[in-house]
């Protein structure tokens, strides 16, 4: 449950822009479950752990708060507590007490299940990489113990990777569309939808700070009716390979999100190796995205295979069949014309041989 959608869009001429396989797998799980309307595309990091109890006699649920941080990174996460039918008071204490975590408020009372208490977990990661643990214990025994683990690392395993190829001096822009999604707060408390009391502060930072990637705006405040378009622009005059991490944080969200950007500046990518034989099956992110009303989908077939590409809406209903035939090895591009469809999120799924891949597309007329 997170406060914003992050929808990826693209502008410019880049040879590669894709989701890693593990995210394709997660999206496939949503397809087999007939999707959910609140799917955000980048599922890493659920908002809060929903630690709760209906009273001292009720079964106590245990959760774990696990996240990754860079050495020295400061991050404010959030956890949510509420009572059942009777008022409950908490006295939170770290065991053992650690210098890298501050919990505020440490004492509070929740009167009912509609009285949700937002607890801020302020992390200051140690400078030495490693695994650090503590447990948040309610001295009044009204809430379950909450084990907390941070992995301090220079290479977050949760990072999703993006690849961009440009010519020297060329500019390429990726777009994030951010907006508040109240449905993502379902399950916090017992109200149909929990609404935080103030707008959320969203921040983008780069590690290390580089000149070839700029983010505008890099900080914003998002309220329930706001929509922001964030431009991530790549430009470099010197051939070579470059990389940096983008850190995305949002108020009321319990985890930071990491993107590892890989930039290759080549002498010529105007003809992206159409004669080469791909090394693996792959479907690339559609371009443009968001789109109106036509978008192109590129895919790779490493050997002669029957290829089926279909488009689904968020209810899991197939709305278009783009490919359904045998093809020799190679790179291909197909088009999806959504002129007769309504705005929203669509999923393109490719099945070729034993491979299945999925991308998410946003139609914005």
WOCORVEN-V103967 format. One line per field, one symbol per residue. psi: psi as a letter, one per 40 degrees, with the letter a starting at -180 (. if undefined). Layout:
BEGIN
psi = ???
END
This chain:
BEGIN
psi = hieiihhhiihahidhhiiiddddddddddddefiieehedgehgihiefhiieideihhhhihhhiiiihehhhhiiihiiabdiiihighhhhihieehhhhiehihhdaeeghhhhhhhhghiehiahhiihhhhdefdiiighhhhhhieghdehiiihhhiiheiihhihhhhihgddeehehaeidhhhidiihhhhhihhihieehihhiehihhideihhhhhhhhhhehiahiiihhhhihieieiihhhhhhhhhidhfdggfdeihieiiihihihihiihehiihiihheihihhhhihiaeeehheihdigiiiiiahihiihhfdeiiiahihhhhhhbehhiiihihhg.
END
